[in-house]
Amino acid sequence: MATYVIGDVQGCYDQLQHLLDAIAFNQKQDQLWFCGDLVARGPKSLETLRFIKALGSSAITVLGNHDLNLIASFYGHGVIKNSDQLNALQQAPDFAELVHWLQQQPLLYSPCEQSLLVHAGIPPGWDRATAIQQAQRVSQALQHDAAQLTAAMYGNEPDSWQHAQSATEQLRFTINALTRMRFCQLDGRLELKEKGEPGSAHLKPWFDFWPSDNSTTIYFGHWAALNGACAHPKAIALDTGCVWGNLLTAYCIQTKQRYSVTGYQKKTM
């Protein structure tokens, strides 16, 4: 049995099938862990969701910011852009069923102390137990009243856990940290606008705050500009920009081997 962690698919269904062929995925023996952002920007979000949902227990996925935005749009919140290419999904007869399935997926998956799957990362000051607890609070809110949660989740404040006083602020901070974060200020506050490569003297990648001797390895996506390169010994970057024409990547936890296929190539007239 092998466990493969796969970076942001973002509706690139054909590329996902090529990747599964490349790793000789066996649904009866292997398990896939998806880093979130299953939908948006690629051409086949509908096919992607249907396929991963049908995999049942052979697939684990956490939610990314695009997945949450899709859920929010279903409840009248958020904005779907034309570039998200979600018309076919939104018009599908099983759209509501697929959204309901997404609502049941966690923001974080950590079956043991050694491994943690998340879309963006873990914010400064949190340990594994805190991250699991706060992610579960979001999941409960998403399953109990998705309309209320998604109406309140947008915004960049509070930028630190210490400033998250109300329940709503704590939920928003958790969502921002686990699904949107890339950089932090030097004092650990979230910086949610910068998307480029590390290098600024005024910002630090979130994983620089994660102790290098921590027993937990974090598997994450979201940050295409890293192109899968992260020198931190306990942070494995999996978003290699498939939807931007780069690569779709899988990482085998047991062998520590990476597998990649060519990403989505947008057709030009």
C-alpha atoms as an extended CHARMM CRD file, in Angstrom:
* protein
*
       269  EXT
         1         1  MET       CA              0.0000000000        0.0000000000        0.0000000000  PROA      1               0.0000000000
         2         2  ALA       CA              1.2450000000        3.4590000000       -0.9140000000  PROA      2               0.0000000000
         3         3  THR       CA              0.0230000000        6.9030000000        0.0930000000  PROA      3               0.0000000000
         4         4  TYR       CA              0.4050000000        9.6640000000       -2.4920000000  PROA      4               0.0000000000
         5         5  VAL       CA             -0.0260000000       13.3530000000       -1.6870000000  PROA      5               0.0000000000
         6         6  ILE       CA             -1.2030000000       15.3180000000       -4.7270000000  PROA      6               0.0000000000
         7         7  GLY       CA             -0.9450000000       19.0660000000       -5.2160000000  PROA      7               0.0000000000
         8         8  ASP       CA             -3.6690000000       21.4720000000       -6.3600000000  PROA      8               0.0000000000
         9         9  VAL       CA             -5.6820000000       19.8470000000       -9.1570000000  PROA      9               0.0000000000
        10        10  GLN       CA             -7.9100000000       22.8810000000       -9.8340000000  PROA      10              0.0000000000
        11        11  GLY       CA            -10.1600000000       21.2030000000      -12.3580000000  PROA      11              0.0000000000
        12        12  CYS       CA             -7.3130000000       19.6440000000      -14.3540000000  PROA      12              0.0000000000
        13        13  TYR       CA             -9.0240000000       16.2540000000      -14.5850000000  PROA      13              0.0000000000
        14        14  ASP       CA             -7.1080000000       14.9480000000      -17.6080000000  PROA      14              0.0000000000
        15        15  GLN       CA             -3.7620000000       15.7340000000      -15.9970000000  PROA      15              0.0000000000
        16        16  LEU       CA             -4.8800000000       13.9720000000      -12.8220000000  PROA      16              0.0000000000
        17        17  GLN       CA             -5.6680000000       10.8320000000      -14.8250000000  PROA      17              0.0000000000
        18        18  HSD       CA             -2.2300000000       10.9900000000      -16.4670000000  PROA      18              0.0000000000
        19        19  LEU       CA             -0.6190000000       11.3110000000      -13.0330000000  PROA      19              0.0000000000
        20        20  LEU       CA             -2.5270000000        8.3430000000      -11.6500000000  PROA      20              0.0000000000
        21        21  ASP       CA             -1.3710000000        6.3040000000      -14.6340000000  PROA      21              0.0000000000
        22        22  ALA       CA              2.2120000000        7.4130000000      -13.9580000000  PROA      22              0.0000000000
        23        23  ILE       CA              2.0970000000        6.1730000000      -10.3620000000  PROA      23              0.0000000000
        24        24  ALA       CA              0.1180000000        3.0510000000      -11.3040000000  PROA      24              0.0000000000
        25        25  PHE       CA             -2.5140000000        3.9550000000       -8.7390000000  PROA      25              0.0000000000
        26        26  ASN       CA             -4.4040000000        0.9280000000       -7.3980000000  PROA      26              0.0000000000
        27        27  GLN       CA             -7.6610000000        1.9860000000       -5.7630000000  PROA      27              0.0000000000
        28        28  LYS       CA             -7.8610000000       -1.2480000000       -3.7820000000  PROA      28              0.0000000000
        29        29  GLN       CA             -4.4160000000       -0.8400000000       -2.2420000000  PROA      29              0.0000000000
        30        30  ASP       CA             -3.2910000000        2.7870000000       -2.4200000000  PROA      30              0.0000000000
        31        31  GLN       CA             -4.6220000000        6.0180000000       -0.9710000000  PROA      31              0.0000000000
        32        32  LEU       CA             -4.5580000000        9.5300000000       -2.4100000000  PROA      32              0.0000000000
        33        33  TRP       CA             -4.2670000000       12.6520000000       -0.2480000000  PROA      33              0.0000000000
        34        34  PHE       CA             -5.3310000000       15.8390000000       -2.0250000000  PROA      34              0.0000000000
        35        35  CYS       CA             -4.0090000000       19.2020000000       -0.8050000000  PROA      35              0.0000000000
        36        36  GLY       CA             -7.2480000000       21.0240000000       -1.6380000000  PROA      36              0.0000000000
        37        37  ASP       CA             -8.3160000000       23.3830000000       -4.4200000000  PROA      37              0.0000000000
        38        38  LEU       CA             -9.8840000000       20.5810000000       -6.3860000000  PROA      38              0.0000000000
        39        39  VAL       CA            -11.8270000000       23.1210000000       -8.4480000000  PROA      39              0.0000000000
        40        40  ALA       CA            -11.5480000000       26.4270000000      -10.3400000000  PROA      40              0.0000000000
        41        41  ARG       CA             -9.4790000000       27.7760000000      -13.2240000000  PROA      41              0.0000000000
        42        42  GLY       CA             -9.0120000000       24.4130000000      -14.9050000000  PROA      42              0.0000000000
        43        43  PRO       CA            -11.5400000000       23.1880000000      -17.5040000000  PROA      43              0.0000000000
        44        44  LYS       CA            -13.0060000000       20.1130000000      -15.7740000000  PROA      44              0.0000000000
        45        45  SER       CA            -13.9480000000       20.8760000000      -12.1780000000  PROA      45              0.0000000000
        46        46  LEU       CA            -17.1490000000       18.8550000000      -12.5170000000  PROA      46              0.0000000000
        47        47  GLU       CA            -15.3530000000       15.7150000000      -13.6640000000  PROA      47              0.0000000000
        48        48  THR       CA            -12.6950000000       16.1950000000      -10.9930000000  PROA      48              0.0000000000
        49        49  LEU       CA            -15.1900000000       16.3700000000       -8.1290000000  PROA      49              0.0000000000
        50        50  ARG       CA            -17.2240000000       13.4420000000       -9.3990000000  PROA      50              0.0000000000
        51        51  PHE       CA            -14.1150000000       11.2950000000       -9.7480000000  PROA      51              0.0000000000
        52        52  ILE       CA            -12.6010000000       12.0590000000       -6.3400000000  PROA      52              0.0000000000
        53        53  LYS       CA            -15.9520000000       11.6690000000       -4.6080000000  PROA      53              0.0000000000
        54        54  ALA       CA            -16.3950000000        8.2490000000       -6.2480000000  PROA      54              0.0000000000
        55        55  LEU       CA            -13.0210000000        7.0990000000       -4.8960000000  PROA      55              0.0000000000
        56        56  GLY       CA            -14.5700000000        6.8930000000       -1.4350000000  PROA      56              0.0000000000
        57        57  SER       CA            -12.1100000000        5.9410000000        1.2990000000  PROA      57              0.0000000000
        58        58  SER       CA             -9.2940000000        5.6390000000       -1.2400000000  PROA      58              0.0000000000
        59        59  ALA       CA             -9.0870000000        9.4290000000       -1.3350000000  PROA      59              0.0000000000
        60        60  ILE       CA             -8.6890000000       12.0330000000        1.3930000000  PROA      60              0.0000000000
        61        61  THR       CA             -9.0200000000       15.7110000000        0.5800000000  PROA      61              0.0000000000
        62        62  VAL       CA             -8.7890000000       18.8730000000        2.6130000000  PROA      62              0.0000000000
        63        63  LEU       CA            -10.5100000000       22.0720000000        1.5400000000  PROA      63              0.0000000000
        64        64  GLY       CA             -8.6900000000       24.8930000000       -0.1910000000  PROA      64              0.0000000000
        65        65  ASN       CA             -9.7160000000       28.5170000000       -0.6500000000  PROA      65              0.0000000000
        66        66  HSD       CA            -11.2470000000       27.8280000000       -4.0820000000  PROA      66              0.0000000000
        67        67  ASP       CA            -13.2780000000       24.9400000000       -2.6980000000  PROA      67              0.0000000000
        68        68  LEU       CA            -14.6030000000       27.1430000000        0.1010000000  PROA      68              0.0000000000
        69        69  ASN       CA            -15.4050000000       29.9190000000       -2.3640000000  PROA      69              0.0000000000
        70        70  LEU       CA            -17.4340000000       27.4570000000       -4.4240000000  PROA      70              0.0000000000
        71        71  ILE       CA            -19.3750000000       26.4010000000       -1.3290000000  PROA      71              0.0000000000
        72        72  ALA       CA            -19.9090000000       30.0620000000       -0.4400000000  PROA      72              0.0000000000
        73        73  SER       CA            -21.2700000000       30.8180000000       -3.9130000000  PROA      73              0.0000000000
        74        74  PHE       CA            -23.7980000000       28.0170000000       -3.5350000000  PROA      74              0.0000000000
        75        75  TYR       CA            -25.1630000000       29.8150000000       -0.4730000000  PROA      75              0.0000000000
        76        76  GLY       CA            -25.1860000000       33.2350000000       -2.1140000000  PROA      76              0.0000000000
        77        77  HSD       CA            -21.7910000000       34.4720000000       -0.9720000000  PROA      77              0.0000000000
        78        78  GLY       CA            -18.4150000000       34.8050000000       -2.6320000000  PROA      78              0.0000000000
        79        79  VAL       CA            -17.7170000000       35.6580000000       -6.2590000000  PROA      79              0.0000000000
        80        80  ILE       CA            -17.2010000000       33.1630000000       -9.0740000000  PROA      80              0.0000000000
        81        81  LYS       CA            -15.1690000000       34.6210000000      -11.9280000000  PROA      81              0.0000000000
        82        82  ASN       CA            -15.4230000000       33.6150000000      -15.5750000000  PROA      82              0.0000000000
        83        83  SER       CA            -11.7960000000       32.4960000000      -15.3620000000  PROA      83              0.0000000000
        84        84  ASP       CA            -12.8170000000       29.9100000000      -12.7530000000  PROA      84              0.0000000000
        85        85  GLN       CA            -14.5500000000       27.9160000000      -15.5390000000  PROA      85              0.0000000000
        86        86  LEU       CA            -17.2260000000       26.5990000000      -13.1790000000  PROA      86              0.0000000000
        87        87  ASN       CA            -20.3250000000       26.9470000000      -15.3870000000  PROA      87              0.0000000000
        88        88  ALA       CA            -20.5770000000       23.2280000000      -16.1730000000  PROA      88              0.0000000000
        89        89  LEU       CA            -20.2750000000       22.3450000000      -12.4960000000  PROA      89              0.0000000000
        90        90  GLN       CA            -22.8220000000       24.9300000000      -11.3880000000  PROA      90              0.0000000000
        91        91  GLN       CA            -25.3190000000       23.7440000000      -14.0090000000  PROA      91              0.0000000000
        92        92  ALA       CA            -24.8340000000       20.0200000000      -13.3510000000  PROA      92              0.0000000000
        93        93  PRO       CA            -27.8060000000       18.0530000000      -11.9490000000  PROA      93              0.0000000000
        94        94  ASP       CA            -25.6340000000       16.8110000000       -9.0750000000  PROA      94              0.0000000000
        95        95  PHE       CA            -24.1900000000       20.2360000000       -8.1970000000  PROA      95              0.0000000000
        96        96  ALA       CA            -25.9610000000       20.3750000000       -4.8190000000  PROA      96              0.0000000000
        97        97  GLU       CA            -24.8370000000       16.8260000000       -4.0250000000  PROA      97              0.0000000000
        98        98  LEU       CA            -21.2160000000       17.6890000000       -4.8410000000  PROA      98              0.0000000000
        99        99  VAL       CA            -21.3250000000       20.8550000000       -2.7270000000  PROA      99              0.0000000000
       100       100  HSD       CA            -22.7640000000       18.8580000000        0.1650000000  PROA      100             0.0000000000
       101       101  TRP       CA            -19.9250000000       16.3460000000       -0.2200000000  PROA      101             0.0000000000
       102       102  LEU       CA            -17.3690000000       19.1710000000       -0.1680000000  PROA      102             0.0000000000
       103       103  GLN       CA            -18.9110000000       20.5060000000        3.0370000000  PROA      103             0.0000000000
       104       104  GLN       CA            -18.1110000000       17.2080000000        4.7320000000  PROA      104             0.0000000000
       105       105  GLN       CA            -14.4030000000       17.4510000000        3.9160000000  PROA      105             0.0000000000
       106       106  PRO       CA            -12.0070000000       18.7560000000        6.5950000000  PROA      106             0.0000000000
       107       107  LEU       CA             -9.6220000000       21.6990000000        6.5220000000  PROA      107             0.0000000000
       108       108  LEU       CA             -6.9160000000       19.5130000000        7.9830000000  PROA      108             0.0000000000
       109       109  TYR       CA             -6.1510000000       15.7920000000        8.0570000000  PROA      109             0.0000000000
       110       110  SER       CA             -3.6590000000       14.3160000000       10.5050000000  PROA      110             0.0000000000
       111       111  PRO       CA             -4.1000000000       10.5700000000       11.0960000000  PROA      111             0.0000000000
       112       112  CYS       CA             -0.9180000000       10.3540000000       13.1940000000  PROA      112             0.0000000000
       113       113  GLU       CA              1.6520000000       12.5950000000       14.8200000000  PROA      113             0.0000000000
       114       114  GLN       CA              4.0420000000       12.1920000000       11.9030000000  PROA      114             0.0000000000
       115       115  SER       CA              1.8070000000       13.5410000000        9.0950000000  PROA      115             0.0000000000
       116       116  LEU       CA             -0.4580000000       16.5410000000        8.5910000000  PROA      116             0.0000000000
       117       117  LEU       CA             -2.2390000000       17.4880000000        5.3710000000  PROA      117             0.0000000000
       118       118  VAL       CA             -3.4290000000       21.0690000000        4.8750000000  PROA      118             0.0000000000
       119       119  HSD       CA             -4.0020000000       23.3800000000        1.9340000000  PROA      119             0.0000000000
       120       120  ALA       CA             -1.9150000000       26.4260000000        2.9020000000  PROA      120             0.0000000000
       121       121  GLY       CA             -0.0760000000       25.8410000000        6.1860000000  PROA      121             0.0000000000
       122       122  ILE       CA             -0.0830000000       26.1120000000        9.9740000000  PROA      122             0.0000000000
       123       123  PRO       CA              0.1260000000       29.6220000000       11.4620000000  PROA      123             0.0000000000
       124       124  PRO       CA              2.8720000000       30.7390000000       13.8450000000  PROA      124             0.0000000000
       125       125  GLY       CA              2.2480000000       29.7630000000       17.4540000000  PROA      125             0.0000000000
       126       126  TRP       CA              0.0150000000       26.7930000000       16.7090000000  PROA      126             0.0000000000
       127       127  ASP       CA              0.9920000000       23.2190000000       17.3480000000  PROA      127             0.0000000000
       128       128  ARG       CA             -0.5950000000       20.1510000000       15.7860000000  PROA      128             0.0000000000
       129       129  ALA       CA             -3.2040000000       19.7800000000       18.5260000000  PROA      129             0.0000000000
       130       130  THR       CA             -4.3400000000       23.4120000000       18.2560000000  PROA      130             0.0000000000
       131       131  ALA       CA             -4.5690000000       23.1940000000       14.4690000000  PROA      131             0.0000000000
       132       132  ILE       CA             -6.6830000000       20.0330000000       14.6600000000  PROA      132             0.0000000000
       133       133  GLN       CA             -9.0030000000       21.5590000000       17.2610000000  PROA      133             0.0000000000
       134       134  GLN       CA             -9.5820000000       24.7990000000       15.3750000000  PROA      134             0.0000000000
       135       135  ALA       CA             -9.9980000000       23.0460000000       12.0220000000  PROA      135             0.0000000000
       136       136  GLN       CA            -12.6760000000       20.8420000000       13.5800000000  PROA      136             0.0000000000
       137       137  ARG       CA            -14.5250000000       23.9480000000       14.7830000000  PROA      137             0.0000000000
       138       138  VAL       CA            -14.6470000000       25.2370000000       11.2100000000  PROA      138             0.0000000000
       139       139  SER       CA            -15.8500000000       21.8660000000        9.9290000000  PROA      139             0.0000000000
       140       140  GLN       CA            -18.6340000000       21.7950000000       12.4920000000  PROA      140             0.0000000000
       141       141  ALA       CA            -19.7390000000       25.2970000000       11.5080000000  PROA      141             0.0000000000
       142       142  LEU       CA            -19.5620000000       24.4300000000        7.8000000000  PROA      142             0.0000000000
       143       143  GLN       CA            -21.7260000000       21.3600000000        8.2690000000  PROA      143             0.0000000000
       144       144  HSD       CA            -24.1740000000       22.9890000000       10.6970000000  PROA      144             0.0000000000
       145       145  ASP       CA            -24.7700000000       26.3320000000        8.9430000000  PROA      145             0.0000000000
       146       146  ALA       CA            -22.6700000000       26.8410000000        5.8290000000  PROA      146             0.0000000000
       147       147  ALA       CA            -24.6000000000       29.9510000000        4.8270000000  PROA      147             0.0000000000
       148       148  GLN       CA            -23.7460000000       31.7260000000        8.0650000000  PROA      148             0.0000000000
       149       149  LEU       CA            -20.1040000000       30.6540000000        8.0390000000  PROA      149             0.0000000000
       150       150  THR       CA            -19.4210000000       31.5710000000        4.4220000000  PROA      150             0.0000000000
       151       151  ALA       CA            -21.1240000000       34.9480000000        4.8480000000  PROA      151             0.0000000000
       152       152  ALA       CA            -18.6410000000       35.8020000000        7.5970000000  PROA      152             0.0000000000
       153       153  MET       CA            -15.4220000000       34.1830000000        6.4120000000  PROA      153             0.0000000000
       154       154  TYR       CA            -14.1800000000       36.8390000000        3.9700000000  PROA      154             0.0000000000
       155       155  GLY       CA            -11.6450000000       39.4740000000        5.0450000000  PROA      155             0.0000000000
       156       156  ASN       CA             -8.0020000000       39.6610000000        6.1380000000  PROA      156             0.0000000000
       157       157  GLU       CA             -8.6010000000       40.4890000000        9.7920000000  PROA      157             0.0000000000
       158       158  PRO       CA             -7.7590000000       39.4950000000       12.4240000000  PROA      158             0.0000000000
       159       159  ASP       CA             -4.1950000000       38.8250000000       11.3170000000  PROA      159             0.0000000000
       160       160  SER       CA             -3.1500000000       37.0250000000       14.5030000000  PROA      160             0.0000000000
       161       161  TRP       CA             -4.7190000000       34.4310000000       16.7590000000  PROA      161             0.0000000000
       162       162  GLN       CA             -4.2350000000       36.7190000000       19.7620000000  PROA      162             0.0000000000
       163       163  HSD       CA             -6.5020000000       39.3290000000       18.1640000000  PROA      163             0.0000000000
       164       164  ALA       CA             -9.2320000000       36.8190000000       17.2770000000  PROA      164             0.0000000000
       165       165  GLN       CA            -11.5930000000       37.5520000000       20.1410000000  PROA      165             0.0000000000
       166       166  SER       CA            -15.0530000000       36.5000000000       18.9580000000  PROA      166             0.0000000000
       167       167  ALA       CA            -16.0690000000       33.0780000000       17.6880000000  PROA      167             0.0000000000
       168       168  THR       CA            -16.5480000000       34.5070000000       14.1990000000  PROA      168             0.0000000000
       169       169  GLU       CA            -13.0670000000       36.0650000000       14.2200000000  PROA      169             0.0000000000
       170       170  GLN       CA            -11.5440000000       32.7870000000       15.3390000000  PROA      170             0.0000000000
       171       171  LEU       CA            -13.2590000000       30.8950000000       12.5270000000  PROA      171             0.0000000000
       172       172  ARG       CA            -12.1560000000       33.4920000000        9.9610000000  PROA      172             0.0000000000
       173       173  PHE       CA             -8.5620000000       33.4440000000       11.1970000000  PROA      173             0.0000000000
       174       174  THR       CA             -8.5090000000       29.6500000000       11.0590000000  PROA      174             0.0000000000
       175       175  ILE       CA             -9.8290000000       29.6080000000        7.4950000000  PROA      175             0.0000000000
       176       176  ASN       CA             -7.3500000000       32.2720000000        6.3980000000  PROA      176             0.0000000000
       177       177  ALA       CA             -4.4180000000       30.4930000000        8.0120000000  PROA      177             0.0000000000
       178       178  LEU       CA             -5.2180000000       26.9970000000        6.7850000000  PROA      178             0.0000000000
       179       179  THR       CA             -6.3920000000       27.8900000000        3.2630000000  PROA      179             0.0000000000
       180       180  ARG       CA             -4.9440000000       31.2840000000        2.2320000000  PROA      180             0.0000000000
       181       181  MET       CA             -1.6550000000       31.9150000000        4.0680000000  PROA      181             0.0000000000
       182       182  ARG       CA              1.7360000000       31.9950000000        2.4000000000  PROA      182             0.0000000000
       183       183  PHE       CA              3.7410000000       34.6880000000        4.1600000000  PROA      183             0.0000000000
       184       184  CYS       CA              3.7640000000       36.1030000000        7.6740000000  PROA      184             0.0000000000
       185       185  GLN       CA              5.1220000000       39.3100000000        9.1060000000  PROA      185             0.0000000000
       186       186  LEU       CA              8.3100000000       38.9400000000       11.1110000000  PROA      186             0.0000000000
       187       187  ASP       CA              6.2420000000       39.0040000000       14.2980000000  PROA      187             0.0000000000
       188       188  GLY       CA              4.0400000000       36.1590000000       13.0550000000  PROA      188             0.0000000000
       189       189  ARG       CA              1.0180000000       38.1270000000       11.8500000000  PROA      189             0.0000000000
       190       190  LEU       CA             -0.5300000000       36.8040000000        8.6400000000  PROA      190             0.0000000000
       191       191  GLU       CA              0.2460000000       38.6200000000        5.3690000000  PROA      191             0.0000000000
       192       192  LEU       CA             -2.3830000000       37.5150000000        2.8660000000  PROA      192             0.0000000000
       193       193  LYS       CA             -1.6430000000       39.6030000000       -0.2290000000  PROA      193             0.0000000000
       194       194  GLU       CA              1.8620000000       38.5770000000       -1.2830000000  PROA      194             0.0000000000
       195       195  LYS       CA              1.9650000000       35.5290000000       -3.5860000000  PROA      195             0.0000000000
       196       196  GLY       CA              5.4960000000       35.4820000000       -4.9480000000  PROA      196             0.0000000000
       197       197  GLU       CA              8.6300000000       33.5970000000       -4.0130000000  PROA      197             0.0000000000
       198       198  PRO       CA             10.2900000000       33.9950000000       -0.6130000000  PROA      198             0.0000000000
       199       199  GLY       CA             12.9910000000       36.6170000000       -0.4200000000  PROA      199             0.0000000000
       200       200  SER       CA             11.5210000000       39.7400000000        1.1500000000  PROA      200             0.0000000000
       201       201  ALA       CA             13.4060000000       41.0360000000        4.1860000000  PROA      201             0.0000000000
       202       202  HSD       CA             10.0960000000       42.0710000000        5.7270000000  PROA      202             0.0000000000
       203       203  LEU       CA              8.2300000000       38.7750000000        5.3870000000  PROA      203             0.0000000000
       204       204  LYS       CA              8.8560000000       35.1400000000        6.2390000000  PROA      204             0.0000000000
       205       205  PRO       CA              7.2610000000       32.0170000000        4.7550000000  PROA      205             0.0000000000
       206       206  TRP       CA              4.8430000000       30.4800000000        7.2410000000  PROA      206             0.0000000000
       207       207  PHE       CA              6.9220000000       27.2960000000        7.4200000000  PROA      207             0.0000000000
       208       208  ASP       CA              9.9060000000       29.2090000000        8.8110000000  PROA      208             0.0000000000
       209       209  PHE       CA              7.8810000000       29.4100000000       12.0350000000  PROA      209             0.0000000000
       210       210  TRP       CA              7.3500000000       25.6200000000       12.1600000000  PROA      210             0.0000000000
       211       211  PRO       CA             10.1240000000       24.0260000000       14.2880000000  PROA      211             0.0000000000
       212       212  SER       CA             12.4990000000       22.0140000000       12.1240000000  PROA      212             0.0000000000
       213       213  ASP       CA             12.7260000000       19.3710000000       14.8470000000  PROA      213             0.0000000000
       214       214  ASN       CA              8.9530000000       18.9640000000       15.0520000000  PROA      214             0.0000000000
       215       215  SER       CA              7.7980000000       15.3600000000       14.8440000000  PROA      215             0.0000000000
       216       216  THR       CA              5.0540000000       16.3270000000       12.3620000000  PROA      216             0.0000000000
       217       217  THR       CA              5.7000000000       16.7250000000        8.6430000000  PROA      217             0.0000000000
       218       218  ILE       CA              3.2690000000       19.0980000000        6.9350000000  PROA      218             0.0000000000
       219       219  TYR       CA              2.1380000000       18.3920000000        3.3760000000  PROA      219             0.0000000000
       220       220  PHE       CA              0.7030000000       21.4840000000        1.6940000000  PROA      220             0.0000000000
       221       221  GLY       CA             -0.2780000000       23.0300000000       -1.6330000000  PROA      221             0.0000000000
       222       222  HSD       CA             -1.5730000000       26.5270000000       -2.4630000000  PROA      222             0.0000000000
       223       223  TRP       CA              1.7950000000       28.1840000000       -3.1900000000  PROA      223             0.0000000000
       224       224  ALA       CA              2.4600000000       27.6880000000       -6.8950000000  PROA      224             0.0000000000
       225       225  ALA       CA              5.3450000000       30.1670000000       -6.8900000000  PROA      225             0.0000000000
       226       226  LEU       CA              7.3870000000       27.7090000000       -4.8110000000  PROA      226             0.0000000000
       227       227  ASN       CA              7.0800000000       25.2050000000       -7.6590000000  PROA      227             0.0000000000
       228       228  GLY       CA              7.3280000000       22.3960000000       -5.1180000000  PROA      228             0.0000000000
       229       229  ALA       CA             10.6460000000       23.6250000000       -3.7000000000  PROA      229             0.0000000000
       230       230  CYS       CA             10.8020000000       23.9490000000        0.0800000000  PROA      230             0.0000000000
       231       231  ALA       CA             14.0280000000       23.4370000000        2.0010000000  PROA      231             0.0000000000
       232       232  HSD       CA             12.3000000000       23.0350000000        5.3520000000  PROA      232             0.0000000000
       233       233  PRO       CA             12.7880000000       19.4030000000        6.5060000000  PROA      233             0.0000000000
       234       234  LYS       CA              9.2460000000       19.1640000000        7.8650000000  PROA      234             0.0000000000
       235       235  ALA       CA              7.2940000000       20.9490000000        5.1060000000  PROA      235             0.0000000000
       236       236  ILE       CA              6.6080000000       19.2920000000        1.7510000000  PROA      236             0.0000000000
       237       237  ALA       CA              5.2950000000       21.6510000000       -0.9620000000  PROA      237             0.0000000000
       238       238  LEU       CA              3.0770000000       19.9980000000       -3.5890000000  PROA      238             0.0000000000
       239       239  ASP       CA              1.5600000000       22.8180000000       -5.6850000000  PROA      239             0.0000000000
       240       240  THR       CA              3.6440000000       22.8430000000       -8.8570000000  PROA      240             0.0000000000
       241       241  GLY       CA              1.3210000000       25.0520000000      -10.8890000000  PROA      241             0.0000000000
       242       242  CYS       CA             -0.5810000000       22.4880000000      -12.9470000000  PROA      242             0.0000000000
       243       243  VAL       CA             -3.3210000000       24.9380000000      -13.9150000000  PROA      243             0.0000000000
       244       244  TRP       CA             -0.6510000000       27.4210000000      -15.0820000000  PROA      244             0.0000000000
       245       245  GLY       CA              0.8460000000       24.9070000000      -17.5250000000  PROA      245             0.0000000000
       246       246  ASN       CA              3.6390000000       23.6640000000      -15.2700000000  PROA      246             0.0000000000
       247       247  LEU       CA              3.2960000000       20.2940000000      -13.5160000000  PROA      247             0.0000000000
       248       248  LEU       CA              0.8920000000       18.2040000000      -11.4660000000  PROA      248             0.0000000000
       249       249  THR       CA              2.8260000000       16.4050000000       -8.7560000000  PROA      249             0.0000000000
       250       250  ALA       CA              2.3310000000       13.4430000000       -6.4380000000  PROA      250             0.0000000000
       251       251  TYR       CA              4.6090000000       12.5990000000       -3.5020000000  PROA      251             0.0000000000
       252       252  CYS       CA              4.7990000000        9.0850000000       -2.0960000000  PROA      252             0.0000000000
       253       253  ILE       CA              5.0090000000        9.2780000000        1.6950000000  PROA      253             0.0000000000
       254       254  GLN       CA              6.5480000000        5.8220000000        2.0320000000  PROA      254             0.0000000000
       255       255  THR       CA              9.3380000000        6.2130000000       -0.5470000000  PROA      255             0.0000000000
       256       256  LYS       CA              9.6600000000       10.0440000000       -0.5080000000  PROA      256             0.0000000000
       257       257  GLN       CA              9.6620000000        9.9440000000       -4.3170000000  PROA      257             0.0000000000
       258       258  ARG       CA              8.0170000000       12.6120000000       -6.4690000000  PROA      258             0.0000000000
       259       259  TYR       CA              6.1080000000       11.9540000000       -9.6770000000  PROA      259             0.0000000000
       260       260  SER       CA              5.0110000000       14.6960000000      -12.0680000000  PROA      260             0.0000000000
       261       261  VAL       CA              3.1630000000       15.0820000000      -15.3440000000  PROA      261             0.0000000000
       262       262  THR       CA              2.8280000000       18.0680000000      -17.6430000000  PROA      262             0.0000000000
       263       263  GLY       CA              0.1540000000       20.5160000000      -16.5330000000  PROA      263             0.0000000000
       264       264  TYR       CA             -2.8350000000       22.0020000000      -18.3030000000  PROA      264             0.0000000000
       265       265  GLN       CA             -2.0360000000       23.5990000000      -21.6340000000  PROA      265             0.0000000000
       266       266  LYS       CA             -4.6090000000       26.2610000000      -22.4280000000  PROA      266             0.0000000000
       267       267  LYS       CA             -5.7320000000       26.1880000000      -26.0250000000  PROA      267             0.0000000000
       268       268  THR       CA             -5.2190000000       29.3690000000      -28.0110000000  PROA      268             0.0000000000
       269       269  MET       CA             -7.2330000000       30.4650000000      -30.9990000000  PROA      269             0.0000000000
